[in-house]
Amino acid sequence: MSFSKFHEECGVFGIYGDTDIEPARAVYLGLYALQHRGQESCGIAVSDMGVIDFHKDMGLVGEVFDEASLNKLKGQIAIGHVRYSTTGNAMAENSQPTVLRYAKGRLAIAHNGSIVNAKEIRDSLAESGAMFQTTADSELIAQVIAKHRTKTDSIEDALVSAMPSIKGAYCVLLMSPRKLIAARDPMGFRPLVIGKLRNSYVVASETCALDAIQAEFVRDVAPGEVIVIDSWGLHSIKTNCPNDDSTRRTCIFEYIYFARPDSVIDGINVHASRLKAGELLAKQHPVDADIVIPVPDSGIDAAIGYARGSGIPYGVGFVRNNYVGRTFIKPSQQMRRESIDIKLTAMSQSVKGKRVIMVDDSIVRGSTSANIIRLLKKAGATEVHVRISSPTLHWPCYYGTDIPTREELTSNHNTVEQLCELIGADSLGFLDKNSLGELVNAKCKNYCDACFTGDYPVK
């Protein structure tokens, strides 16, 4: 497969408690808000007085669920998931939540991230006689928890015991017949937040999902923390939490690209981070121009920041057709080029006769950037200066972001000058990797930048 942009991750949402809105419908709205994190498949599982039921399939939230399917999902607890597969094939069997039956009953699990020792875990479980329904990491996590459950007093104790053997990035939602349990890996690669809606507790990948059901933000789940929500309320288990914040490694691309700009992750406003990236770009790579435009939608915030930092007017250079499929799934270069023509239309009235600064979040292969520059010049732009709100990409990700191999990353084959010529830009500038910490106000390196540096927090 050829890649022109990053593949999204996954999103999770869960709710427990007494509220005016039915749990399944609350999850439905939450998943809509998290749709940007995965458009491949989605699902919702519910527990109704201890009886677990679910509905899931391939497709977007609005395609998989309708009034009839939601009406069948009655219960007091619900968890949901939107998926893009970074581990496991794209097929209905791998859609989540995964619902399993084990010695102690039934269990539903939804997971965001990627387990780096998945093969080791799978081989070990297979040797002990385990059988697998899917190829996804979520089932492996559930199997490890089920194995520990035979030696512990509760499902949350089993999860706490299992966590040290699970290496990599994971935010997990578990639903037993009577409990909602959430966990974040000890390095905090992926975001996870707690909210409250009257008497209900909510757990979600991003704060924007809390806003979707008008839930109040309570706090982030700490790295290594396990949250238990039951009839007694919310309880926290910090057995696996690090002693200090220096080991935190939240994915920096959450702030650059993945998270919605109206979300807040670990106390940092995503929109503000992207404005800062644009301002830094304006200082690091200034150029004389007439207008600053974003590649929608991922370049909008950084472009506003660049305009503010440079004093060059911000403008709208493209009209985006939101009903066209993502360019990276197109099987041929010609089809990718045609889909760009349909997906984006350059506004001649904005760019004709002007020197344009075009701001985007990243360059993976370079083909998408080349096609967009072609559109601008065809619309009459006299110069196109490209500014990227992240550093050059050199390394794949093993923690849940589907960044391709080193061979497929164009920055491993071209200098910035060569890449500039390749995509047809008049100049090209990337954010300095040494300034990433400024995006998150880091006093120490508490973020993961392995895709830029090769410095992997977990081997």
Residue pairs with C-beta under 8 A, 6 or more apart in sequence:
1 328
2 328
2 333
2 336
2 365
2 367
2 408
3 328
3 364
3 365
3 402
3 404
3 408
4 327
4 328
4 336
4 364
4 365
4 367
4 368
5 326
5 327
5 328
5 362
5 364
5 368
6 253
6 257
6 258
6 362
6 364
6 401
6 402
6 403
7 84
7 86
7 328
7 401
7 402
8 36
8 37
8 38
8 39
8 84
8 258
9 37
9 38
9 84
9 86
9 112
9 113
9 190
9 258
9 400
9 401
10 37
10 38
10 81
10 82
10 83
10 84
10 86
10 96
10 111
10 112
10 113
10 205
10 400
11 31
11 34
11 35
11 36
11 37
11 38
11 81
11 82
11 112
11 204
11 205
11 206
11 209
12 34
12 79
12 80
12 81
12 110
12 111
12 112
12 171
12 172
12 173
12 192
12 203
12 204
12 205
13 27
13 30
13 31
13 34
13 79
13 80
13 81
13 173
13 202
13 203
13 204
13 205
13 209
14 27
14 77
14 78
14 79
14 80
14 110
14 173
14 175
14 180
14 182
14 202
14 203
14 204
15 23
15 26
15 27
15 30
15 77
15 78
15 79
15 180
15 197
15 200
15 201
15 202
15 203
16 23
16 76
16 77
16 179
16 180
16 200
16 201
16 229
16 230
17 76
17 197
17 198
17 199
17 200
17 201
17 229
18 76
18 198
18 199
18 200
19 26
19 197
19 198
19 199
19 200
20 198
21 197
21 213
22 70
22 74
23 46
23 75
23 76
23 77
23 78
23 200
24 44
24 46
24 70
24 73
24 74
24 75
24 78
25 70
26 78
26 197
26 200
26 202
26 213
27 44
27 78
27 79
27 80
28 44
28 61
28 65
28 70
28 80
29 212
29 213
30 80
30 202
30 204
30 209
30 210
30 212
30 213
31 42
31 44
31 61
31 80
31 81
31 82
31 209
32 61
32 62
32 212
33 206
33 208
33 209
33 211
33 212
33 260
34 82
34 204
34 205
34 206
34 208
34 209
35 60
35 61
35 82
36 258
36 260
37 82
37 84
37 112
37 205
37 206
37 258
38 81
38 82
38 83
38 84
39 60
39 82
39 84
39 326
40 58
40 83
40 84
40 85
40 90
40 95
41 56
41 57
41 58
41 59
41 64
41 82
41 83
41 90
41 92
41 94
41 95
41 96
42 56
42 57
42 59
42 60
42 61
42 64
42 65
42 80
42 81
42 82
42 83
42 95
43 54
43 55
43 56
43 57
43 64
43 80
43 81
43 95
43 96
43 97
43 110
44 54
44 55
44 56
44 65
44 73
44 78
44 79
44 80
44 97
45 52
45 53
45 54
45 56
45 78
45 79
45 80
45 97
45 99
45 108
45 110
45 175
46 52
46 53
46 54
46 73
46 74
46 75
46 77
46 78
47 75
47 76
47 77
47 78
47 108
47 175
47 176
47 177
47 178
48 74
48 75
48 76
49 75
49 76
50 177
50 178
51 75
51 177
52 99
52 106
52 108
52 175
52 177
53 72
53 73
53 75
54 73
54 97
54 99
54 108
55 64
55 65
55 69
55 72
55 73
56 64
56 81
56 92
56 95
56 96
56 97
57 64
57 92
57 95
58 64
58 90
58 91
58 92
58 95
61 82
77 175
77 178
77 179
77 180
78 175
79 97
79 108
79 110
79 173
79 174
79 175
79 180
80 97
80 110
81 95
81 96
81 97
81 110
81 111
81 112
81 173
83 94
83 95
83 96
84 402
85 94
85 136
86 114
86 400
86 401
86 402
87 114
87 115
87 118
87 135
87 136
87 137
88 94
88 134
88 135
88 136
88 137
89 135
93 133
93 134
93 135
94 134
94 135
94 136
96 109
96 110
96 111
96 136
96 138
97 108
97 109
97 110
97 138
97 173
97 175
98 108
98 109
98 110
98 133
98 134
98 136
98 138
98 139
98 142
99 106
99 107
99 108
100 106
100 107
100 108
100 109
100 133
100 139
100 142
100 143
100 146
101 107
102 146
102 149
103 146
103 149
103 150
104 146
104 149
104 150
104 155
105 176
105 177
106 176
106 177
107 142
107 145
107 146
107 155
107 174
107 175
107 176
108 174
108 175
109 138
109 139
109 141
109 142
109 145
109 172
109 173
109 174
109 175
110 138
110 172
110 173
111 136
111 137
111 138
111 141
111 170
111 171
111 172
111 173
112 170
112 171
112 190
112 205
112 400
113 137
113 168
113 169
113 170
113 171
113 185
113 189
113 190
113 399
113 400
114 137
114 168
114 169
114 170
114 398
114 399
114 400
115 121
115 137
115 140
115 141
115 166
115 167
115 168
115 169
115 170
116 167
116 168
116 398
116 399
116 458
116 459
117 166
117 167
117 168
118 137
118 140
118 168
121 140
121 143
121 144
121 165
121 166
122 132
122 140
125 132
125 140
125 143
125 144
125 147
126 132
128 147
130 143
132 139
132 143
133 139
137 170
138 172
141 162
141 166
141 170
141 172
142 174
144 162
144 165
144 166
145 155
145 158
145 159
145 162
145 174
146 158
147 162
148 157
148 158
148 159
148 161
148 162
149 155
149 158
151 158
151 161
152 158
152 161
155 174
155 176
155 179
155 181
156 179
156 181
156 226
156 228
156 237
159 172
159 174
159 181
159 183
159 226
160 226
160 237
160 239
160 240
163 183
163 185
163 186
163 224
163 226
163 240
164 240
166 185
167 458
168 185
168 189
168 398
168 399
168 400
168 458
169 185
169 187
169 189
169 190
169 251
169 399
169 400
169 458
170 183
170 184
170 185
170 189
170 190
171 182
171 183
171 184
171 185
171 190
171 191
171 192
171 205
171 221
172 181
172 182
172 183
173 180
173 181
173 182
173 203
174 180
174 181
174 182
174 183
175 181
178 230
178 231
179 228
179 229
179 230
180 201
180 203
180 228
180 229
180 230
181 226
181 227
181 228
181 229
182 192
182 194
182 203
182 221
182 226
182 227
182 229
183 221
183 225
183 226
183 227
184 190
184 192
184 221
184 222
184 223
184 224
184 225
185 223
185 224
186 223
186 224
186 240
186 241
186 242
186 247
187 223
187 247
187 248
187 249
187 448
187 457
187 458
188 222
188 223
188 224
188 248
188 249
188 250
188 266
189 249
189 250
189 251
189 399
189 400
189 448
189 457
190 205
190 250
190 251
190 254
190 399
190 400
191 205
191 206
191 220
191 250
191 254
191 259
191 263
191 265
191 266
192 203
192 204
192 205
192 220
192 221
193 203
193 204
193 205
193 206
193 207
193 210
193 217
193 218
193 219
193 220
193 221
194 201
194 202
194 203
194 217
194 218
194 219
194 220
194 221
194 227
194 234
195 201
195 202
195 203
195 204
195 207
195 210
195 215
195 216
195 217
195 218
196 202
196 215
196 216
196 218
197 213
197 214
197 215
197 216
200 215
201 218
201 229
201 233
201 234
202 210
202 213
202 215
203 221
203 227
203 229
204 210
206 259
206 260
206 263
206 265
207 217
207 262
207 263
207 264
207 265
208 259
208 260
208 262
208 263
210 216
210 217
211 262
217 264
220 265
220 266
220 267
221 227
222 238
222 241
223 241
223 242
223 247
223 248
224 238
224 239
224 240
224 241
224 242
225 236
225 237
225 238
225 240
225 241
226 236
226 237
226 238
226 239
226 240
227 234
227 235
227 236
227 237
228 234
228 235
228 236
228 237
229 235
242 248
245 444
245 446
246 444
246 446
248 266
248 446
248 447
249 446
249 447
249 448
249 457
250 265
250 266
250 440
250 446
250 447
250 448
251 258
251 399
251 400
251 401
251 447
251 448
252 436
252 439
252 440
252 447
252 448
252 449
253 390
253 401
253 451
254 265
254 270
255 265
255 268
255 270
255 273
255 274
255 439
255 440
256 273
256 274
256 277
256 361
256 362
256 389
256 390
256 439
257 298
257 361
257 362
257 390
258 401
259 265
259 270
260 270
261 270
261 271
261 274
261 300
261 301
262 270
262 271
263 270
264 270
266 440
268 439
268 440
268 441
271 301
273 439
273 440
274 301
274 302
274 305
274 389
274 439
275 301
275 302
275 304
275 305
275 308
276 305
276 438
276 439
277 301
277 302
277 305
277 389
277 390
277 431
277 439
278 301
278 302
278 303
278 304
278 305
278 306
278 307
278 308
278 309
278 359
278 389
279 305
279 306
279 308
279 309
280 305
280 309
280 431
280 432
280 435
280 438
281 302
281 305
281 306
281 309
281 359
281 387
281 388
281 389
281 429
281 431
282 305
282 306
282 307
282 308
282 309
282 310
283 309
284 429
284 431
284 432
284 435
285 387
285 427
285 429
285 430
286 310
287 357
287 385
287 427
287 429
288 355
289 312
289 354
289 355
289 356
289 357
289 383
289 385
290 312
290 313
290 354
290 355
290 356
291 312
291 313
291 314
291 315
291 317
291 350
291 351
291 354
291 355
291 356
291 357
292 303
292 306
292 307
292 310
292 312
292 313
292 314
292 315
292 356
292 357
292 359
293 303
293 314
293 315
293 316
293 317
293 318
293 350
293 351
293 356
293 357
293 358
293 359
294 300
294 301
294 302
294 303
294 304
294 317
294 318
294 358
294 359
294 360
295 318
295 344
295 358
295 359
295 360
295 361
295 372
296 318
296 320
296 344
297 320
298 360
298 361
299 358
299 359
299 360
299 361
299 389
302 359
302 361
302 387
302 389
303 314
303 357
303 359
304 314
306 312
306 357
306 359
306 387
307 313
307 314
310 357
312 357
315 350
315 351
316 347
316 350
317 346
317 347
317 350
317 351
317 356
317 358
317 376
318 344
318 345
318 346
318 347
318 372
318 375
319 344
319 345
319 347
320 343
320 344
320 345
321 342
321 343
321 344
321 345
324 339
324 342
324 343
325 339
327 336
327 339
327 340
327 343
327 368
328 336
330 336
330 339
333 367
336 367
336 368
336 371
337 367
337 371
340 368
340 371
340 372
340 375
341 371
341 375
344 372
344 375
345 375
346 375
346 376
346 378
346 379
346 381
347 379
348 379
348 380
351 376
351 379
351 380
351 381
352 379
352 380
352 381
353 380
353 382
354 380
354 381
354 382
355 381
355 382
355 383
355 385
356 376
356 381
356 383
356 384
356 385
357 385
357 386
357 387
358 372
358 373
358 376
358 384
358 385
358 386
358 387
359 386
359 387
359 388
359 389
360 369
360 372
360 386
360 387
360 388
360 389
361 388
361 389
361 390
362 388
362 389
362 390
362 393
363 369
363 388
363 392
363 393
363 410
363 411
363 419
363 423
364 393
364 403
364 404
364 408
364 409
364 410
365 408
365 409
365 410
366 410
366 414
366 419
366 422
366 423
369 386
369 423
369 425
370 422
370 423
370 424
373 384
373 386
373 423
373 424
373 425
374 424
376 384
377 384
377 424
383 426
384 424
384 425
384 426
385 425
385 426
385 427
385 428
385 429
386 420
386 423
386 425
386 427
386 428
386 429
387 428
387 429
388 428
388 429
388 430
388 431
389 431
390 430
390 431
390 452
391 430
391 431
391 432
391 433
391 436
391 449
391 452
392 411
392 416
392 430
392 452
393 403
393 409
393 411
393 451
393 452
394 406
394 409
394 411
394 412
394 451
394 452
394 453
394 454
395 403
395 406
395 409
395 450
395 451
395 452
395 453
395 454
395 456
396 403
396 404
396 405
396 406
396 409
396 451
397 403
397 450
397 451
398 456
398 458
399 448
399 450
399 458
401 451
403 409
403 451
406 412
410 419
410 422
411 419
414 422
416 428
416 429
416 430
417 428
419 428
420 426
420 427
420 428
433 449
433 452
433 453
436 442
436 447
436 449
436 452
437 445
437 447
440 446
440 447
448 457
449 455
450 456
450 457
